[in-house]
């Protein structure tokens, strides 16, 4: 016969009780692990890669240093007072009741006020400095937040692209940002937030309003970011990329982006895909939402991403999938399975066009030519 210990709630102790105690000890450790994981990786805001990210980082270090000093002093005083004036054995007397000390209260009011001023002044100054337009040569990029992808327009070069923003190193980039409204697309005018942690802070994108953000990369590389403002069903799948390159490479990229898309030879599978891109019969054509500029007419924004040089990007669908023929074909076959959207509800996102296998092959082959 085994003996069971009755617990306070009428249950029994033993293995289940020990399991619950272990679980309670595990929760804080798991929380600490998650917290530490947020301070590392490719989106680590504590590893700035440019001056517009370095300045906030310097301010964070300054404020954190002040916070550490205050914490040590306050906790030290609490521990000292608790030990020095603890109740000793055999001492049944009541502590003497005294009124407040006016001088002491003035001191401990002035000190926090001075600390807050020391933090507030450089913080406000930095906010305005980060918002001011940089001096000298500056690259301007217009950022438009859609549900759920970022569009980039380079007004100096008349280039439209999506998800991946190309910039030169060692040059300030001025972002002029807004979010789509009903005049552009059925996005219902939600707010987004553009954030590339290693290059700059966050900034909201508001329909009908222009906000500004500066960023700069000191070294070539691929910097990851995301939308930081909840914007609907696929918010978590709205990512952003900044590709920094040397000036010579950036100029090459500009020239390639300004070139029109190549037209496939007649009679090929790619040519058949081009026909389907513009006309799917009774179904909605790809060209009704996406542009492929072939050198004729004006190049302008579309409801969906510009696909003129699709294959110059590494990712697609809000930068959540690697751009490969297999992924692209699967996307065309059933986009909602690869990125949750709401097209059937209110027309937001990529529709399922119910393409046949032959149509999928032709469209995929055509889109692969858009490099």
N, C-alpha and C positions, 0 to 999 in steps of 0.2 A: 504494500500500500504506500502511495506517495502522499506527502503532506503538502497541501496548498495553503498559501498565505492570503488571507482575505484582505483586499485593499479597501481604501476609504470609500470608494464608490460601489463596493459590493462585488467587484470582480476579483480575480486571482492574480497574484504576482507570477514570478517565474520568467520563462524565456520571453514571453510577449512584453512584459514590463521592461526587461533589459533591452529588448529591441526598440521600444519607444524611447528609452533614454539615449540609446545610441543615435537614433534618428534626430533627436533634439540637439545632440552635440554636432551632428553632421550639417545641420542647416546653416549655422553661422560660418562654418568652413566653406560650404558651397557658395554662400553669399560673398565671402572674401575672395574666392577664386574668380567669380564673375566680375567683381570689382577690379581685380588686378588684370584680368583679360581685357578690360575696356581701356587700359592704359598702355596697350601694346598693339602691334600689328601695323598694317599698311595705312590705316586711318587714325594713326596716333597723333592727336592734337598736341602732345607734349614733345613731338619731334619736328619742329618747324623747318621748312625747306625754302623759306623766302622771307624777306623783310616784313611783309604785312602779316605774317604769322609769328615772326620772331618777337615783334614788339608786344603783342598780347602775352606771349610766353614770358617775357621779362617782367611784365606787370604781375603776372600770376605768381612768379617766384618771390617778388617783393611783398605782395599781399600775404602769401603763405608764410614768409618769414615773420611778419608782424603777428600773424595768427598763432604761430608756434610760441613766440615770446609771451604773448598774452595767456595762452593755455598753460604754459609752464608756471608763470607767476600766480595765476588764479588757483590752479590745482595745488601748487606748493603751499599757498596760504591756507587753503582748505585743510590740507593734510596736517600742516603745522598746528593750526588752531584746534583741530580735532584731537591731536595728541597732547598738546600743551595744556588744554583746558578740559581734558577728559574727566569724567567722574571717577574718583578713586574709591577703593574699598573702605567702607566704614564712614564715608563722608555723606551724611544725609541732609546737609544744608542745601538750601535753594540758592541758585545763582542770584547775584544782585541785579535788580532791574534798573536799567539806566535809560535815559532818553537819548535821542540821536545826537551825534556830534556834527555841528554845522560845518566846521572847517573840513572835517573828513569827507562829508557828503559833497561839498564843493569840489574837493580834489578828485574824488572818484567819479564825478560828473564831467569835469573838465578833461581828464585824461582820455576817456573814451571819445569825447567830442574831437579832441586833437588827433586821435588815431584815425577816426572816420574822415576827417578833413585831409589827412595825409594820404588816405586811400582814394578819396573822391576826386581830388584835384587832378592827379595824373590820369585817373580813369576817364574823366570827362574830356580832358585834353586829348587823350589817345583816341577817343571815339570820333572827335572832329577831325583829327589828323588822318584817321583811316578812311573817312568819308570824302576828304578833299581830293580833287583831281590831281594826280601826280604831275610833276614838272618834267619838261623834256619830252623825248619821244615816248609816246604811249600808244599801245594797241587797244582799239575799242572793239568790244564784242557785245552785241545785244543778246541777252539770254531771255528766252520765252519759256515759261513753265506750262506744260500741258499735263493732262492726265493720260498716261503716266510716263512722261519722257521730257527731256530738256532739248530745246531747239537753240542753235547758235547761228547768229548772222553777223558777218564781218562787213560792215558798211564801206570800209575803205577798199574792199576787194570784190564786193557783191557775191559773197559766198554764203550758201546755206548748208548747214550740216546738223547732225543730231547726236546726242549722247556723249560724243568724244570731242572735246575742245582742244584744238592744237594752238600752242603759243610758243614764241621764242623764249629762250632763257635770258636772264639778265635784262629784261624789259618789263616795265610796269604794264599791267593789263587792266583797263577800265571796263568793268561790267555794267551795262545799263540794262536793268532787269524789270520784267513785268510778267504777268500771267495772262493766259488767254481769257477772253470773255466770249459771250454768245455771238459777237460779230465775226470771230475767227473760227470757232468750233463749238460743239455742244458740251464744253467742259464745265458749264454752270458756274464759272468764275470763282474757283476755289483758290485759296492761298497756298503757295508752295514756299520752300526755303532752300536756298542753294548753299551747300556746304562742302568745301574741300578742306578737311581739317589741317593738312600740312601746309597749305598755302594761304589761308585766310580764315576769318570767322564766318559766322552764319549771317545771311541776309534774306529777309522775306521777299517773295515775289507776289505782288498784289495786283489783281485785275484793274485796269484803268489808271494805274499809278506807276511811276518809274522810280525804282530804288537803285542804289549804286553800291558797288563793292570793288575794291582793288585787290589784286593778287599778283604775285610774281614768283617765279621759280628760279633758284640759283643754279640748279643742276638739271641736265636732261633726265627725263624719267616719266613714268606713268603714275599719276597721283589720283587716288580713289576718293570718291565722295558720294553724296546721296541727298535726297530731299529730306529735310529735317523738320517738316511741318506736316502733320497728318492730313492727307488730301483724298482719302477714299480707299476703296477696296484694295487697290494694288500699290498703296503708298510705299510699302517695304520693298517693292520691285522697281522703284523709281531711283535709279542710280545715276551718278555723273562721273565723268572721267576727264582729266586734263592731261594732255600729252605735251610735255615740254621738250623742245628740241633746239639744237644750235640754229643760229640765224640762217645759215646757208640751207640747212635742211628744211626750215620753215618756209623759206622762199620757194624751194622746190615743191613743197606741199601746196602752197598757194597756186603756183602755176598749174599743177595737176588738177586742183579743185576748180579752177577757172575754165578748164578745157571742157568742151561738150562731151556727152556720152557717145561712145562708139555705136554705130548702127550695124547690127549683125547682117551677114550676107543673106540674100534671099534664098529661100528654100531650105534653110537650116532649122534645126530644132530651136536654136536661140531666136531666130526670126519669128517662128511660130509663137514663142513665149512673148515676144514684143507685141505681137498682134493681140494676144490675150490680155496683156497688161492694159491695153487701151480699150478693149471691147470684150466683155464676157457675156454678151447677149443680154438677156433679161436680168442678169445678176449685176450687182454693183461692180463697176470696173475698178481696178487698182488705181488707174490714173485719176479717178474722181477724188482721191485723197492724197495721192503721192505724185511728186513731180520727178520726171527724168528729163533734164534739159539737154536737148540735142543741138543747141546753137541757134535755133530760130525762136523768135518772139522774146518776150521779157522773162527773165528768171525771177520768180517771186515765191512767197511763202505758200505752203499748202496746209491742208488740215492735218495730214500725217507727215512723217519725216521725209525730207528730200532724199531721193535714192540715186541721184545722178552719179555719185561715186561711192556707192554703198560699200563696196569691197575694200575701200581704203580704211575701214574701221575694223576693229578686232571683235566688237560685240554689237549686239542689236537687241531690240525689244526692251528699251530702257536700260541697256547695258547689263542685262542679267544673263544672257546666253552668248557663248562663243559663236562667232560668225563662221559656221561651217555649212557645206551643202546639205548635210544630214539634218542639222538643226533648222536650217532655213526651210527645207521641205516639210519638216514636221510642223513648223510654225504656220506655213500656208495651209496645211491640212486641218489644223485645229488650234488656232492661236490661244483660245481660252484655257486649254489644258496646260499651256506653257507659261501663261501669265494671266491670272484672274482679272477679268474685265466685266463691264456691264453693258455690252453692246445691245443685247436683246431688250434691256430695260429702258435705256435712254440714249442709245446711239453713241456711247463713249467707248473708245477702244477699237480694236481690229475685229471686223466681222468674220465669221466662218462662211466662206463663199461656196462651200460644198464642191470643191474641185475634184475632178476625176484624176486617176493616176497619170494619164497622158498629159492633162493640163498641169499637174504638179511638176512633172518632169520638164515640160517646156518652160514654165515660168521660172523654175529654179535655174535652169540652164541660162536663161536670159539674164536673170539677176546676177549671176556669176560673172557676166561680162562687164558689169558696172564697177570698174576699178578706178 
